[in-house]
Amino acid sequence: MTSRPSQVKISAKRRISNSPDASMVIDSHLQLAQKLAQKKNYKAAIFELRQAIKAYPGNALCHSTLSVLYLQSQQNTMAGVHAKQALVLDPTNQLATKIQETLMKQKSDHAKRQQIKTEAKERGILGLLSKKVF
């Protein structure tokens, strides 16, 4: 069973920037996004973090948190994009690493399901072809 992205806790407790003003602004965006996500209003939470990233594009915490929100809203491609960007900015970002692992597992599970479906269809066709028509 894959880990539920909703179990990933959004945290704004870390210092974000050397500037106290930047840190306060980013913290407020993160806190509002967390409140919106708790209400399952992912669209608004995503918008909030996109605003933070516009102002502070080099913030790994904003990118990794945004990747969680995208994953929760089943936008896996965008989740992967922001997890990757978070890791470019901070290679030790555990949240982004966890998101990438979750996405890889989902992709692997999907590929396995597709393979099983394909094999079942092939067996079905071969089964029909091997039976006598008359």
N, C-alpha and C positions, 0 to 999 in steps of 0.2 A: 504494500500500500504506500502511495506517495505521501510525503509530508504535506500537511495542509498549509498553504501560504498564510492563512489567517492566523496561524499560530506564531508567526514571526512577529515579534514585538517591534514596533517602531519606536526608536529612542532618539530623543533630542538632547540628551544630557551631556554629550561630549562637546568640548570646545571645537568650534568649526573653523574659526579664522583667528588671525592675530588681532584683528580689529574687534573690540567689544561691540561696536554698532553692528557690524556684519553678523556677528554671532547672535545678537539679539534678534535681528531681522530673520535670519535663517531659522532660529529656534521657534519664532512665532509662526512661520510658515509650516514647520514640521509639526508643531503642536496642533495647529488648526487642521492640517491634513490628517493627523491621527484621530482627532475628534470626528471628522467627516467619515473616515474609514470605519470607525467603530459603529457609525450609523449606516454603514454599507453604502454611503454616497461616494462611490469610487470616482465618478466623473468629476465631482467638485474637488475631491482630494487630489486627484491627478492634476487638475487645473492649478491648484494651489502650489504644488511642487514645481510645476512647469514655470510658474512665475518666479519662484525662488531660483531656479536654474537659469532663467533669463538674466537675473541680476548677478548670480554667482555661479557661472558655468563650470568652474573648477572645483565644485564642492562634491566630493565623493559620497558623503552621507545623503545628500539630496538625491543623487543619481541612484544609489542603492535602495533608498526608501521608495523612490518612484518605481523602481523595478518591482518591488513587492506589490505596490498598488496595481500595476499593470498585470501582474500575475494573478492577483485576486480578482481582477475584472476579466480574466481569461484572454488577455492580449499578450500572448506569449512572445511574439516577435519583438514588441516594444519592451517587454520585460528583459529580454536578452540584450537588447541594444543598450539599455541603461545599466544593467549589471556589468556588461563589458566596459562601458565608459567609467563606471565606478572603480573597476579593477585597474584601468589604465591610470586613473588618478591616484589610487591607493591600492597597490597589489596585495595588501594584507587585509582588505575589507572582507570580513567574515560574512556579512549579510549578502554581499554580491556573490561571493563564492557559493553560499548556500543556494541562492536563486539559480545560479548556473547549474549546480548539481541537480536541483529539482527539475529544471528544464531538460537536461540531458536524460534524466530518468524517464520523464514523460515522453520524450521523443523515442527513446528505446522501447518503452512499453507500447507506444503507438505502432512502431515498426513491427514488433512481434505480433500484435493483433492483426495487422494488415497481412503479414505472412501467413498466419493461420487461416484467415479468410480466403486468401489466394489458393492455398493448398486445398481447402475444403471445396472451392469451386472447381479446381482441376480434378479432384477425385470424383466430384459429382458428374462432370462432363465425361471423364473416362469411364465412370460406372455406366453412364447411359450408352456410350459408344461400345462398350464390351457386351452389352445385352443384345440378344437377337431382336431384330426389328419385327420379325414375323412370329 
